[in-house]
Amino acid sequence: MTDNAGDKAVQKSTSMLEKLNLNERSWKFYAAASIPPALVAGLALWYYSSRSSEPTKKDDKKKRPRKGKKAKKSKSADDSTEEKSAAASTASLDANLEAPESMTDAQIDALNQEAQAELAQSLKSRGNKFFQAKRYEKAIELYTQALRFAKDPVFYSNRAACYAASSDHEKVIQDCTSALELESRYVKALIRRAQAFESTEKFRDSLYDFTTACILEDFGNNLAATSAERVLKKLAEAEAHERVEKRSPRLPSKSFISGYLNSFRNSGEEAVATDGDDLSEADALFNEALSFTALQEYSQAIDSVEKAVAAVEKTDGSGVQRVADIYSLRGMFNFLKSNLDQALEDLNKALDVEPSHVRSYLRKANLFTEKKDLEEVSSLLDQAHKADAENAETFFQQGQVHFLKQEFEAASNDYKRAAELDPDFVYPRIQLGVVQFKVGKIEEAMATFDEAMKKFPTRSDLYNYYGEVLAEQGGYDSAIGAFEKAIELDSTNPLPYVNQAISLFQTSGQPDRALTLIREALKVDPECELAVAALSQIYLQMGMFEESLAMLRRAVDLAKSEEEMISAITFRETTAAQFRFMKEHPELLSKMMGGGM
């Protein structure tokens, strides 16, 4: 439940945002939602994939053979016969001297509407046979002639199918657009245009067309649903990769950094002058960096630790007490900026200088957790234990890895051991209570939190996480009280504002107070990822799409890793496609809201 960057996957399953009540109508109306703080895309993709994995009755009727393999063979034979028949018939069509395509525009205009329609259908039928025979140029010619007699969306769509077979994607888009101008709910044209958009890497337009097809057919069109999922993935991955490649390393929000730092007892031990000697320049700068870190002045802390590294390298470390700590602290900040290569280099230097530097092993373990290399994480924790078998931080970090792997009994044992080794370390107690709730040991969990609150009565973060656990169990009134206590103890912590807002929104359905609390959180920490994500979801629930999209764009900007950015983009694009559909098909809004779709 802590905000440790190495434990983000745990947060995904326990986040208070999961308590936003996205009911069945909301899923259809909003398409899908993802859950912060890591902004998981799973639900957005789950919605498409779960719909697409269940064939509709109509599809079943079309595809289900009557008598197993025999029926299948019969179908293949029929297909072959039809192809031969189509090929044979085109020979006679070529010789048809009375074909209406020879008529002039004046002759066509002289016909009554019924005659024009009849001749148009004749041309379309002949075009269909040439299409079946894969004579696409002749089919295109006939569909084009049919359009002289009648501007029918089917004719445009059929001609688009010929262009698609020839990979002329731009003409597919043009013809499908013409078809949709005549019939905006023409699903076949939507899907063909979406496929052409996808082939030309116009993924946002492709997603919109597939999404529209899904909604128009009540999410029962499996082709549209699975295609939407595929295109959404392509779009999100391409944008996220480009953004990550171009952006400079930057720090996450203050609340995220503070959460990470709280998973350690401190950020390092200050250097102390001995025998009346002055501290080295590097040690003095290191102490300064620690002071700034404690004050949450992280940019100044980074500036000081960079200067400390320069001072170390200027003297080759001579006379410097805290060489390993200096490199390790810079490695930690580089990790928080998602500058993983530089972070790894710094932490390796720290361990070269001091092979038993436990905190550097633990910070490396966090880094490899980010990389999802749990085997390397276990190896690093083993090395930390060998360096110091009685280190509370090592047991706590090991417990976090067990939690991540859902090995709850092992995690519980590690948290207990960490609390025994350092009774003043609050986070093992918090996580122990969370595990106990997770496995259904409610009385033990309550006792763990009660004991912790007696021992640490002024810890705002303790009350905040206690409130999260209560809310997870449905005890919203008690949870709201815990969040209020957390805010009372520390009004600069944005998380209890957000969690209280979500609880109020969940229970009362009154958004005003919830919005006020989240805006307060953003005043405290304008870059709080959880507040931005929560605000976007509440706006979405209220039908305030433009405001929700603004927050979702902000969430993309704040994403720390490429994976998180993919998730944020996924939710943003899904929401944007739905909003565009509402604007372009307002006549269907009441049907959607009423659950008719």
N, C-alpha and C positions, 0 to 999 in steps of 0.2 A: 504493500500500500504506500510505501515511501516513494519519493520521486527520484530515486537513484536511476541514473541514465542506464545502468546495466540491468535494471529491473523493469524496463518499460513494458515488456510483454506481460508482466504480472498486472500492471496497472490496467491494461486493456480489459482484463476480465473483471476487475473490481471497481472500475470507474463509476462515479456517481452518475455520469451522463447516461449510463444504461437504464436509468430510471425514468428517462423521458418516455412517455407512453406513446410509442409509435404503433398505433393499432392497425388493423387490417385496412381500414379505409385510408389511413395515412400512408401506408405502403403504396397503395395504388395511386394515390393522389400525388405523392412526392417522389415516387419511383423507388427511392432507397435512401438510407442514411448510414454514415460511418461513425464510429465511436472514438472520440479522443481519449487520453491525450496523444496517443500515437496515431490517431485518426485512421483507424483500420478501414480498409475498403471492403472487407469481407461481406458486410451486409448488403452493400450496393450490388456486388457481384452475386451474392447469394440469392437476391430477389430475382435477378434475371435467370440465374441457372436453375433455381428451384422451379420456376414457372416452365422453363424450357425442358426440364427433365421429365415433365408429365405430359405425354401426348394428349391432344384433345380427342374427343369422341369422333369428330369429323375425320381427323387424320387416321385414327384407328380403323375407321370404316373403309377408308381408301386403301390402306396398306395391309390389312389383315388378310392373308390367304385363307381360302376355305378348307383346303385339305393338305396342309403342310407342304411338302416338297413338290407334290404333283401340281398343286395350284401355282407354285412359283414357276415351274417349267412351262405350264400353260401360258402364263403371262409373258414369259420370254418369247415363246413362239408367236403369240399375238403381236408383240412389239415388232418382231422381225417381219411378219406379214404386212403390218401397216407401213413399215418403211419401204418395202418392195412396191406396195400399191402406190405410195406417194411418189416414188421415183418414176414408176411407169406412167402415172397420170400427167406428170409435168411435160412429157413428150407431146401429148395431145394438146396441152395448153398452149405450147409454143405455136401451134398451127392454127390457133383460133383467130380467124380473120375478123370476127365480129366483136373483138374485145373492146370494152368501153374505154380503155385507155387511149384509143385513137380519137376520141371525141375532143372537139375544141372547147374552150371555156364558154364560148357563146352558145354552143349546143347544150352544154351542161346547164347553163343558166336558164335555158328555155324549158328544161324539164321541170315537172312539179316535184315537190319535196319527197313524196312517196317514191317516185321513180329514181330520184337521186339516191335515196337511202338504199333502195333495192340494188342498184348498180354498185354502190359503195360496198355493200356486204358481199356481193359477188367477187369484187376485186380482193377484198380481205380474205375470203375463203380460198381463192387461188393463191394468194400470198402465203397463207398458212401451209398449203401443201408444198410450196417451194421451200418454206422454212423447215418443214419436216424432212425434206430431201436434202437439207443443208446447202441449198442453192440460195445463199443469203442475198447476193446482189439482185437476183431476180425478185426475191421476196420484198426487198426494200423498194424496188421499182413499183411493185404492185400496191404496197401499202401507201406509197407516196401518191399514186394515182387515186387510191381510195380516198385520201384526204382532200383531193380536189372536189369530190362529190359531197363529203361530209366531214366536218371537223370533230371526229369521234376520238375520245381519249384512248380507246382500245387500239385504234390504228397507230397512234403515236407510241403506245407501249409496245405493240408488236414490232414496230420498226426498230424501237430501242433494243428489243431482244436480238434482232439481227445485228445491230451495231455491237452489242455486247459479245456476240459470238465471234465477231471480228476484232474484238479488243479496241474498238473505237469509243473510248469511255466518254470523251467530251460530247460526242453526238448522242450517246445514251442519256447523258445528263440533260441535254437540250430537249430531246423528245419526251423524256419523263416529266420534265418541267412543264412542257406544253400540255401533256396529259393531265397533270395535277392542276393546272390553271383551269381546265374544264371540269375536273372532278377531284376536289381536294382530299377526298377520303379514299382514293383509289390505291389500295394497299399494294397491289402488284407493281404499280409504277413507283411507289415509295421505295419498295425493296430493291427494285432494279436501279433506281437512282442512288440509293444508299450504297449498293455494291460498287457502282461506278465511282462514287465519291471515295470509297475505301481504296479502290485500285489506284486512284490519283492522289492518295494520301491526304485527302480533305476530310480528316477524321471527325472533326466537330460536326460538319454537315452530314456526314454519314451517320453519326450517332443520333442526330436529331431525326433523320428519316426512319431509322430502325426503331427509335423510341416511339415515334408517332404511330408506326405500324403496330407496335406492341399495345399501345393504349387503345387504338381503334378496334383491335381485336381482343380486348380484355386480357392482354398478356397470354393469349392462347396460341399465338403464332410462334411455333418453336424456332423456325428459321430466323425470324426477326429478333427473338429473345437471345438466342445464342450468338447471333451476329453482333447485337448491341454489346454484349459482354466482351466479345473479342475486340471490337473497335474501341471500346472504353479503355481496355487494357493498353492497346497500342498508343492511344492518344495520351494517356497519363504517363506511360513509361517514356515516350519520346520527349514530352515537355519536361518531365522531371530530370531526365538525364541531361538535357540541354541546360536547364537552370543550374544544376549542381556543377556542371563543367565550367560555367561562366562566373558563378558567384564567388566572392571572396569569403574566406573563413570568418565567421562572426559568432559571438556569444549568443546563447539562447536567453530566455527571460530570466530575470532575477529569481523568480519563484522556482524555476527549474533548477538553477544553479544551487540555490539554498537547499532544495530537496536532495540534490546529489551530495552536497557537503555534509548534510545531516546523517548520511550513512557511514560517516567516519566520526571518530571522537573529536578530532580537530584536523586542521590542515597542515600541521607540522609544529615542531617544538622550536621556540625562538633560540637563536644563538645567544650565549651569555659570555661576557668578557671575563677572563680569568687573570689572576695575578696582576691586577691593575692595568693590564694591556687594553688598548682600544680594540674594538671589533674591526675586522677587515671591512673594506668597502662592500664586498659581496655579501657578507653576513648582515651588515647594517641594512642593505637594500632588501635582503630576504625578510628580515624582521618587519620592515616597512610594508612589504607585500602581504605578510600575514595580517598586519593591522588593517590594511585596506580590505582584505578578504573578510575579516570579521565584521567590518562596517558595511559589507555588501557593495563596496565601491570597486567593482571587479575590473573595470578598465584601468583604473589607477594601479590596482594590484598587478595586472599584467605588465604595465609599463615598468613597475619596480622590479619584477622578477626578470624581465628581459635585460634590464640594466645589471641585475645581479649576475646573470649568465655571462654577459660581456665582461664583467669584472673578474669572474672566475677564469675565463679564457685568456684574459690579459695577463694574469699572473700564473697561469697553468695550475690554478687551485692552491698555490702555496699560501699557507697561513689562513686558509678558509675552513671554518668548522663544518659548514652545512652544504658542502658541494653536492652530495647526493640529494639532499632535500630541495636544493635550488632547481636542479634538473627535473626532479620529480614534480615539483609544483608547476613548473612551466609545462611539463608533459600533461598534467591534469587540465590546465587551461586550454591547451591545444586539443585535447580530447573533447572538451566541452564545446569547442568551436567546430567540431567535426573535422579537424585537421589531423586525421588519424595517423598518417605517415610520419609527420613531424612529432606527434605525441609519442609514437612508438620509439622513435630515435631518441627522444629525451629520456624516456623511462629506461631504455637500455643503457644509456650513459650513466644514469643514476645507479643502476645495478652493477655496471662495470666498476664504478668507484666504490660501491659498498654492496657486495653480493648478498648481504643479509638484510637489505633495506625492505622491510615487510610492506610498507605502504606502496612502494613502487610495484611489487608483485600484485597487490590488490588493484591498483589502478590499471595495470596491464590486463588483469582479469576482466575489469569493466570494459576495456577496449575490445577484447576478444569476444565478450558477450555481445557487444554491438555488432561484431562481425559474424555472430552466430556460430562461433567455433567453440562449442562447449567442451570439447576434448582438451583444447589448449587451456581453457579456463580452469578445468580440473587440475591440470598439470601445474599451473601457476599457483593455485591454492595449496597444492601439496608442497610446493617450494616455500611458500609463506609459512606453512606449519613447521617445516624443517628449520627455518630461520628463527622461529619463535613459536614454540608449541602451546604457549599460554596467552596468545594474543586474541583479545575479544573481537577486534575488527575482523580478523580472519574467519572466526566462527560465524560472525554475522553475515559476511559476504558469502560464505559457503552455504549458509541457510537460504540466502536469496537465490542461489543457483538451484538448490533443491526445490524451492518454491516454484521457480520458473519451470522446472521439469515435473511439477505436481507430485513431488516426493514429500508429502506433507509431514509424515512422521519424522523423517530425517531432518527436515527443515526445523521442526519443533525442537528437536534435541539440540540442534546447533544454536538456536535462539536462546534456549535455556542456559546453555554453556556460556554463551557470550555475556548474558546478564549476570551469571555467577562470577565471571572473571572481572567484570567492570560493572558494579551495581549502579554507577552513575550514568551509564550509557542507556538512554531511553529507547532507542529504536529497536533493539532486540525484543523489548517488552511489547512494543506496538505490534511488531510482526508476529510475535507469539500469539497475541490476542486474535489477530487476523486469521492465522492458521487454525486456531481452535474454533473460531466461527465457521471457517471454511469446511471443516470436517464434522460440523454439527455438535461440537462440545460447547454448547451455549453457556452453561453455568461456569465452566472453567474459563471461558473467554471473558465473561463479565467480571469474574474474580481477578483475572489478569489485568484488565483495564482499571478496575477499582484500586488495586494495589498500586498500579503505576500512577494514577491520578493523586493518590495520597502522597506518594514519594516525590512526584514532580507536579505540584499543584499550579505552577505558573507556566507550564509548557503549552502554548497555543496549539502547536502541531499535534500534540497528543489528543487534545479534545477534538480537533478537526478529524483525525483518523478514526477516533471513537465514533464520531457522528456518522462517518461514512459506513462503518460496520453496522450501526443501528439502522441506517436507511436501507442498507442491503437486506436486512431482515424484515423490512417493512415498518419499523418503528419510527415513523417520520416525526411525530411530535417530540419524542426524546432526542432524535437526531438534530432537529432544528434548535433545541435547547443547547446541545453540545456545540453546534456551530456558532451560536450566539456567544457562548462562553469563550470560544476560541478567538472570536473577533474582539471581545472585551479584553482579553489578555494581550493580543497583538493585532492592532488595527492595520498593520502594514503587511499582513499575510493575506494575499488575495484568495487563497484556496477556500477558506471557510465561507467567504462571501458567495463564491460560485456554487459550492455544495448546498448552502442554505437556499439559494435561488432555485436550484433544481428541485430540491425537496418541496419548496412552496409551490412551484409550478406543477409538480406532480400531484400534490394533494388538493390544492385549492382551485386550480384551473384559472387563477387570477394572475395575469402576467405582469401587472404594473409593479408590484413589489419585487418580483423576480428580476425584472429588467433593471430596476433601481440598484439592486444588490450587485448584479454583474457589472453595471457601469461603475459602481464603487470599486469593484475589484480591478477594473481597467484603469481607474485613476491611480490606484496603488501601484500597479504594474501594467503599463500600457502594452507590454508584449507577452502577457500571460496567455500561453497557448490554450489552457483549459477554459479561460474566460471567453476567448474569441470563439472557440468551438461551441461552447454552451450557448452563447448569444446567437450564433448562426442557427442552431437547432431550435431555439425558442422562437426566433423570427419565422423560421420555416413552419413550425406548428401553428403560428398565428396567421399564416398565409402571406407574410410580408417577404415576398421572394426577392425583391431588389435589395432590401436590407440584409437578408440572409446571404445573398450572393456577395455582397460587399465584405461580409465577415469571412466567407469562405475563401475569397481572394486573399484576404489578410492571413488566413490560416495557411495557405500555400506559401506565402512569403515567410512565415514563421517556422515552417517545417525544418527540423534539424537534420534529418537524413533523407537520402533519396527515397527510401521506402516510405517514410512518413509523407513525403511530398506526393508520391504516387497516390497514396490514400486520400490526401486532401484534394488533389486534382480530380480524382474519381468522383468524390462527393460533389465537388463544385460543378463538374460537367453534367452529372446526372440531374442535379437541381436546375441547372441552366436549360437543359433540354426540356424539362417539364414546364418550366416557366415560359419558354418560347412556344410550346404547344398551347398553353393556356391563352397566350396573346393571339395566336393565329387561329385557334379554334374556340372562341369564347362560347359558341353555341353548345359546346359539350361540357362546359364547366359545371352546370347544375347536375348533369348526369353523373359526373365524377364524384362530386361532393355528396350526392345522394347514395353513392355505393352502387349505382346502376351499372358501372363498368366492372 
